[in-house]
């Protein structure tokens, strides 16, 4: 027919390098070899390669991609969900309100309660610091919940665990908290960059973010919407917590506003899908 069809290849997870590095599979494994041929093929033949991971570009160039073919389009937030939200359960709202009345700083983690998100390091740091005016709340399901809860025994004044809340109640959660925690245990694979939905929710929530992730793209630093610490260093986390708790009202407000502005401008699915559409034109 003579019609030129564009071939756009989208990459979320890095295969076959993920099963090699994370799963310990051999590059000589037949399954890995087939995937490697697939990767080399899309690097050579695609018109565009779209990836959530901004720093994967150099890797794809090594595998035969022409540099100008790379387009980074991250995850984001659905703005409508933030315009029409629900309420958090009354017991959780009361918990935050009581903390606030007692002069405590409400730091919150919401999502799957797993150690991979550095939650064990957060608990250790808070216990070590003996910071009187900090209350840490975990909201969500999770395989490691019991184990992490056990770490907090004897320190129940500082830590509280709640069951998950509906996604549509997340915007209301930000009316009650002072800051949120976003972390991840360091992995070699993060060198390609990282795109966490939880981070974009935390940005549009409009409160400072305590960020403990090692990856080349750091939106918390880039958009000045929180306190960023080394992904492996408990000492750095203690310093970061102190800094966060002692931020003046004006700085807290500014950081929150910076996050909202960036999320609305760059990390919302309306403008992200426009970016995608433009590639197809």
DRENDO-1510 file (C-alpha; in Angstrom, 1 decimal, always signed):
<recs>
REC; n; res; u; v; w
REC; 1; UNK; +0.0; +0.0; +0.0 .
REC; 2; UNK; +3.0; +2.3; +0.3 .
REC; 3; UNK; +1.8; +3.6; +3.6 .
REC; 4; UNK; +4.6; +4.1; +6.1 .
REC; 5; UNK; +3.6; +2.8; +9.5 .
REC; 6; UNK; +5.5; +4.1; +12.5 .
REC; 7; UNK; +7.0; +1.6; +14.9 .
REC; 8; UNK; +7.0; +2.9; +18.4 .
REC; 9; UNK; +8.4; +0.6; +21.1 .
REC; 10; UNK; +7.6; +1.4; +24.7 .
REC; 11; UNK; +9.8; +0.1; +27.6 .
REC; 12; UNK; +8.5; +0.0; +31.2 .
REC; 13; UNK; +10.8; -2.7; +32.7 .
REC; 14; UNK; +14.3; -3.4; +31.4 .
REC; 15; UNK; +14.4; -6.9; +30.0 .
REC; 16; UNK; +16.5; -9.0; +29.7 .
REC; 17; UNK; +18.8; -7.1; +32.0 .
REC; 18; UNK; +16.3; -7.3; +35.0 .
REC; 19; UNK; +16.2; -11.1; +35.2 .
REC; 20; UNK; +19.9; -11.2; +34.8 .
REC; 21; UNK; +20.8; -8.6; +37.5 .
REC; 22; UNK; +17.9; -9.1; +39.9 .
REC; 23; UNK; +17.1; -12.8; +39.3 .
REC; 24; UNK; +20.7; -13.9; +38.7 .
REC; 25; UNK; +19.9; -15.6; +35.3 .
REC; 26; UNK; +22.8; -16.2; +32.9 .
REC; 27; UNK; +23.1; -14.1; +29.8 .
REC; 28; UNK; +23.7; -17.5; +28.0 .
REC; 29; UNK; +20.3; -18.8; +29.1 .
REC; 30; UNK; +18.2; -19.6; +25.9 .
REC; 31; UNK; +15.3; -17.6; +27.2 .
REC; 32; UNK; +17.5; -14.6; +27.9 .
REC; 33; UNK; +19.2; -14.9; +24.5 .
REC; 34; UNK; +15.8; -14.8; +22.7 .
REC; 35; UNK; +14.9; -11.7; +24.7 .
REC; 36; UNK; +18.3; -10.1; +23.9 .
REC; 37; UNK; +17.7; -10.6; +20.2 .
REC; 38; UNK; +14.3; -8.9; +20.7 .
REC; 39; UNK; +15.9; -6.0; +22.4 .
REC; 40; UNK; +18.6; -5.6; +19.8 .
REC; 41; UNK; +15.9; -5.8; +17.1 .
REC; 42; UNK; +13.7; -3.0; +18.5 .
REC; 43; UNK; +16.8; -0.8; +19.1 .
REC; 44; UNK; +17.6; -1.2; +15.4 .
REC; 45; UNK; +14.2; -1.0; +13.8 .
REC; 46; UNK; +11.9; +1.2; +15.9 .
REC; 47; UNK; +11.2; +4.8; +14.8 .
REC; 48; UNK; +10.9; +5.8; +18.4 .
REC; 49; UNK; +11.7; +4.1; +21.7 .
REC; 50; UNK; +9.6; +5.5; +24.5 .
REC; 51; UNK; +10.7; +4.8; +28.1 .
REC; 52; UNK; +9.6; +5.6; +31.6 .
REC; 53; UNK; +13.3; +5.5; +32.5 .
REC; 54; UNK; +15.2; +8.6; +31.5 .
REC; 55; UNK; +18.7; +7.2; +31.9 .
REC; 56; UNK; +18.1; +4.1; +29.8 .
REC; 57; UNK; +19.1; +6.1; +26.7 .
REC; 58; UNK; +22.8; +5.3; +26.8 .
REC; 59; UNK; +22.0; +1.6; +27.3 .
REC; 60; UNK; +19.8; +1.5; +24.2 .
REC; 61; UNK; +22.4; +3.3; +22.1 .
REC; 62; UNK; +24.9; +0.6; +23.1 .
REC; 63; UNK; +22.4; -1.9; +21.7 .
REC; 64; UNK; +22.1; -0.2; +18.4 .
REC; 65; UNK; +19.5; +2.7; +18.9 .
REC; 66; UNK; +20.1; +6.0; +17.1 .
REC; 67; UNK; +20.2; +8.7; +19.9 .
REC; 68; UNK; +17.5; +10.8; +18.4 .
REC; 69; UNK; +15.0; +8.0; +18.6 .
REC; 70; UNK; +14.8; +8.0; +22.4 .
REC; 71; UNK; +11.8; +9.7; +24.1 .
REC; 72; UNK; +11.3; +9.8; +27.9 .
REC; 73; UNK; +7.7; +9.8; +29.0 .
REC; 74; UNK; +7.3; +9.2; +32.8 .
REC; 75; UNK; +4.3; +7.9; +34.8 .
REC; 76; UNK; +2.0; +10.5; +36.3 .
REC; 77; UNK; -1.3; +11.3; +38.0 .
REC; 78; UNK; -4.9; +11.4; +36.8 .
REC; 79; UNK; -5.9; +15.0; +37.6 .
REC; 80; UNK; -9.6; +14.1; +37.7 .
REC; 81; UNK; -9.0; +11.8; +40.6 .
REC; 82; UNK; -7.7; +14.8; +42.5 .
REC; 83; UNK; -10.6; +16.9; +41.6 .
REC; 84; UNK; -13.3; +14.4; +42.8 .
REC; 85; UNK; -12.0; +12.7; +45.9 .
REC; 86; UNK; -13.4; +10.8; +48.9 .
REC; 87; UNK; -12.8; +11.1; +52.6 .
REC; 88; UNK; -10.4; +9.1; +54.7 .
REC; 89; UNK; -11.9; +6.9; +57.5 .
REC; 90; UNK; -12.9; +8.9; +60.7 .
REC; 91; UNK; -10.5; +6.9; +63.0 .
REC; 92; UNK; -7.5; +7.8; +60.8 .
REC; 93; UNK; -8.6; +11.4; +60.6 .
REC; 94; UNK; -9.0; +11.5; +64.4 .
REC; 95; UNK; -5.5; +10.0; +64.8 .
REC; 96; UNK; -3.8; +12.7; +62.7 .
REC; 97; UNK; -5.9; +15.5; +64.4 .
REC; 98; UNK; -4.9; +14.3; +67.9 .
REC; 99; UNK; -1.2; +14.1; +66.9 .
REC; 100; UNK; -1.4; +17.6; +65.6 .
REC; 101; UNK; -3.1; +18.9; +68.8 .
REC; 102; UNK; -0.3; +17.3; +70.7 .
REC; 103; UNK; +2.3; +19.3; +68.7 .
REC; 104; UNK; +3.4; +16.3; +66.7 .
REC; 105; UNK; +4.7; +16.3; +63.1 .
REC; 106; UNK; +2.7; +13.8; +61.0 .
REC; 107; UNK; +4.9; +11.8; +58.6 .
REC; 108; UNK; +3.0; +9.3; +56.6 .
REC; 109; UNK; +3.8; +6.4; +54.3 .
REC; 110; UNK; +0.9; +5.1; +52.2 .
REC; 111; UNK; +1.1; +2.1; +49.9 .
REC; 112; UNK; +2.3; -1.5; +50.1 .
REC; 113; UNK; +4.1; -2.0; +53.4 .
REC; 114; UNK; +7.3; -3.8; +52.3 .
REC; 115; UNK; +10.9; -3.5; +53.4 .
REC; 116; UNK; +11.9; -2.9; +49.8 .
REC; 117; UNK; +10.5; +0.7; +50.3 .
REC; 118; UNK; +13.1; +1.3; +53.1 .
REC; 119; UNK; +10.5; +1.2; +55.8 .
REC; 120; UNK; +12.7; -0.8; +58.1 .
REC; 121; UNK; +15.4; +1.8; +57.8 .
REC; 122; UNK; +12.8; +4.6; +58.5 .
REC; 123; UNK; +11.7; +2.8; +61.7 .
REC; 124; UNK; +15.3; +2.2; +62.9 .
REC; 125; UNK; +16.2; +5.9; +62.2 .
REC; 126; UNK; +13.2; +7.2; +64.1 .
REC; 127; UNK; +13.8; +4.9; +67.1 .
REC; 128; UNK; +17.5; +5.9; +67.2 .
REC; 129; UNK; +16.7; +9.6; +67.0 .
REC; 130; UNK; +14.3; +9.8; +69.9 .
REC; 131; UNK; +12.5; +12.7; +68.2 .
REC; 132; UNK; +9.7; +13.6; +70.6 .
REC; 133; UNK; +7.6; +15.6; +68.2 .
REC; 134; UNK; +7.4; +13.1; +65.3 .
REC; 135; UNK; +4.6; +10.6; +64.6 .
REC; 136; UNK; +5.0; +8.1; +61.8 .
REC; 137; UNK; +1.9; +6.5; +60.3 .
REC; 138; UNK; +1.8; +3.6; +57.8 .
REC; 139; UNK; -1.3; +3.1; +55.7 .
REC; 140; UNK; -1.7; +0.1; +53.5 .
REC; 141; UNK; -1.5; -3.7; +53.1 .
REC; 142; UNK; +1.7; -5.7; +53.0 .
REC; 143; UNK; +3.6; -8.9; +53.4 .
REC; 144; UNK; +6.1; -7.3; +55.8 .
REC; 145; UNK; +3.6; -5.4; +57.9 .
REC; 146; UNK; +3.8; -7.8; +61.0 .
REC; 147; UNK; +7.6; -7.9; +60.9 .
REC; 148; UNK; +7.8; -4.1; +60.7 .
REC; 149; UNK; +5.2; -3.7; +63.4 .
REC; 150; UNK; +7.3; -6.0; +65.6 .
REC; 151; UNK; +10.2; -3.6; +65.2 .
REC; 152; UNK; +8.1; -0.8; +66.7 .
REC; 153; UNK; +7.2; -2.6; +69.9 .
REC; 154; UNK; +7.9; -0.3; +72.9 .
REC; 155; UNK; +7.7; +2.7; +70.6 .
REC; 156; UNK; +4.0; +2.7; +69.9 .
REC; 157; UNK; +3.9; +6.4; +70.8 .
REC; 158; UNK; +5.8; +7.1; +67.6 .
REC; 159; UNK; +4.4; +4.5; +65.1 .
REC; 160; UNK; +0.9; +3.6; +64.0 .
REC; 161; UNK; -0.3; +1.1; +61.3 .
REC; 162; UNK; -3.7; +1.3; +59.6 .
REC; 163; UNK; -5.4; -0.8; +56.9 .
REC; 164; UNK; -5.4; +0.4; +53.3 .
REC; 165; UNK; -7.8; +3.3; +52.4 .
REC; 166; UNK; -9.5; +3.6; +49.0 .
REC; 167; UNK; -7.3; +5.3; +46.3 .
REC; 168; UNK; -9.9; +8.0; +45.9 .
REC; 169; UNK; -9.3; +9.0; +49.6 .
REC; 170; UNK; -5.6; +9.7; +49.0 .
REC; 171; UNK; -6.2; +13.4; +48.2 .
REC; 172; UNK; -8.0; +13.9; +51.5 .
REC; 173; UNK; -5.1; +12.2; +53.4 .
REC; 174; UNK; -3.0; +15.2; +52.5 .
REC; 175; UNK; -5.3; +17.5; +54.4 .
REC; 176; UNK; -4.1; +15.8; +57.6 .
REC; 177; UNK; -0.4; +15.0; +57.1 .
REC; 178; UNK; +2.7; +17.2; +57.2 .
REC; 179; UNK; +4.9; +15.2; +54.9 .
REC; 180; UNK; +5.0; +11.8; +53.2 .
REC; 181; UNK; +7.8; +9.3; +52.9 .
REC; 182; UNK; +8.9; +7.7; +49.6 .
REC; 183; UNK; +11.8; +5.3; +49.7 .
REC; 184; UNK; +13.3; +2.3; +47.9 .
REC; 185; UNK; +16.2; +0.0; +48.7 .
REC; 186; UNK; +19.0; +0.6; +46.2 .
REC; 187; UNK; +19.3; -1.7; +43.2 .
REC; 188; UNK; +21.9; -1.6; +40.4 .
REC; 189; UNK; +19.0; -1.5; +37.9 .
REC; 190; UNK; +18.0; +2.0; +39.2 .
REC; 191; UNK; +20.9; +3.4; +37.3 .
REC; 192; UNK; +18.5; +3.6; +34.3 .
REC; 193; UNK; +16.2; +5.8; +36.3 .
REC; 194; UNK; +13.0; +5.3; +38.2 .
REC; 195; UNK; +9.3; +6.2; +37.8 .
REC; 196; UNK; +7.2; +5.7; +40.9 .
REC; 197; UNK; +3.5; +6.4; +40.8 .
REC; 198; UNK; +3.6; +6.9; +44.6 .
REC; 199; UNK; +6.0; +9.8; +44.1 .
REC; 200; UNK; +3.7; +11.7; +41.7 .
REC; 201; UNK; +0.8; +11.2; +44.1 .
REC; 202; UNK; +3.0; +12.6; +46.9 .
REC; 203; UNK; +3.9; +15.6; +44.7 .
REC; 204; UNK; +0.4; +16.6; +43.8 .
REC; 205; UNK; -0.6; +16.0; +47.4 .
REC; 206; UNK; +1.0; +19.4; +48.1 .
REC; 207; UNK; +3.1; +18.4; +51.2 .
REC; 208; UNK; +6.9; +18.0; +51.4 .
REC; 209; UNK; +8.3; +14.6; +50.6 .
REC; 210; UNK; +11.0; +12.8; +52.5 .
REC; 211; UNK; +12.7; +10.9; +49.6 .
REC; 212; UNK; +15.1; +8.1; +50.1 .
REC; 213; UNK; +15.9; +6.6; +46.6 .
REC; 214; UNK; +19.1; +6.3; +44.7 .
REC; 215; UNK; +18.5; +6.9; +41.0 .
REC; 216; UNK; +19.9; +9.5; +38.5 .
REC; 217; UNK; +16.5; +11.2; +38.1 .
REC; 218; UNK; +15.5; +12.9; +41.3 .
REC; 219; UNK; +12.3; +14.9; +40.9 .
REC; 220; UNK; +12.3; +15.9; +44.6 .
REC; 221; UNK; +15.7; +17.7; +44.2 .
REC; 222; UNK; +14.9; +18.9; +40.6 .
REC; 223; UNK; +11.6; +20.5; +41.6 .
REC; 224; UNK; +12.6; +21.3; +45.2 .
REC; 225; UNK; +9.5; +19.6; +46.7 .
REC; 226; UNK; +11.0; +18.0; +49.7 .
REC; 227; UNK; +14.1; +16.6; +51.5 .
REC; 228; UNK; +16.2; +14.0; +49.6 .
REC; 229; UNK; +18.6; +11.6; +51.2 .
REC; 230; UNK; +21.0; +8.9; +50.1 .
REC; 231; UNK; +19.1; +5.7; +49.4 .
REC; 232; UNK; +21.3; +3.5; +51.7 .
REC; 233; UNK; +22.4; +5.7; +54.5 .
REC; 234; UNK; +20.5; +5.6; +57.9 .
REC; 235; UNK; +22.7; +8.5; +59.2 .
REC; 236; UNK; +21.7; +10.6; +56.2 .
REC; 237; UNK; +18.0; +9.7; +56.8 .
REC; 238; UNK; +18.3; +10.9; +60.5 .
REC; 239; UNK; +19.7; +14.2; +59.2 .
REC; 240; UNK; +16.9; +14.4; +56.6 .
REC; 241; UNK; +14.2; +13.8; +59.2 .
REC; 242; UNK; +15.6; +16.5; +61.5 .
REC; 243; UNK; +15.7; +18.9; +58.6 .
REC; 244; UNK; +12.1; +18.1; +57.6 .
REC; 245; UNK; +10.7; +18.4; +61.1 .
REC; 246; UNK; +12.4; +21.8; +61.6 .
REC; 247; UNK; +11.4; +23.4; +58.3 .
REC; 248; UNK; +9.7; +26.7; +58.8 .
REC; 249; UNK; +6.0; +27.0; +57.8 .
REC; 250; UNK; +6.9; +29.1; +54.7 .
REC; 251; UNK; +9.4; +26.6; +53.3 .
REC; 252; UNK; +7.0; +23.7; +53.9 .
REC; 253; UNK; +4.3; +25.5; +52.0 .
REC; 254; UNK; +6.7; +26.4; +49.2 .
REC; 255; UNK; +7.9; +22.8; +48.8 .
REC; 256; UNK; +4.3; +21.5; +48.7 .
REC; 257; UNK; +3.4; +24.1; +46.1 .
REC; 258; UNK; +6.4; +23.2; +44.0 .
REC; 259; UNK; +5.3; +19.5; +43.9 .
REC; 260; UNK; +1.8; +20.4; +42.9 .
REC; 261; UNK; +3.0; +22.7; +40.1 .
REC; 262; UNK; +5.4; +20.1; +38.7 .
REC; 263; UNK; +2.8; +17.3; +38.9 .
REC; 264; UNK; +0.2; +19.4; +37.1 .
REC; 265; UNK; +2.6; +20.7; +34.5 .
REC; 266; UNK; +4.8; +17.7; +33.6 .
REC; 267; UNK; +3.4; +14.5; +35.3 .
REC; 268; UNK; -0.2; +14.4; +34.5 .
REC; 269; UNK; -1.6; +11.9; +32.0 .
REC; 270; UNK; -3.2; +14.7; +29.9 .
REC; 271; UNK; +0.0; +16.3; +28.9 .
REC; 272; UNK; +1.9; +12.9; +28.9 .
REC; 273; UNK; -0.6; +11.5; +26.4 .
REC; 274; UNK; -0.2; +14.6; +24.2 .
REC; 275; UNK; +3.6; +13.9; +24.2 .
REC; 276; UNK; +2.8; +10.4; +23.0 .
REC; 277; UNK; +0.3; +11.6; +20.4 .
REC; 278; UNK; +2.9; +14.0; +18.9 .
REC; 279; UNK; +5.2; +11.0; +18.2 .
REC; 280; UNK; +2.5; +9.4; +16.1 .
REC; 281; UNK; +1.9; +12.4; +13.9 .
</recs>
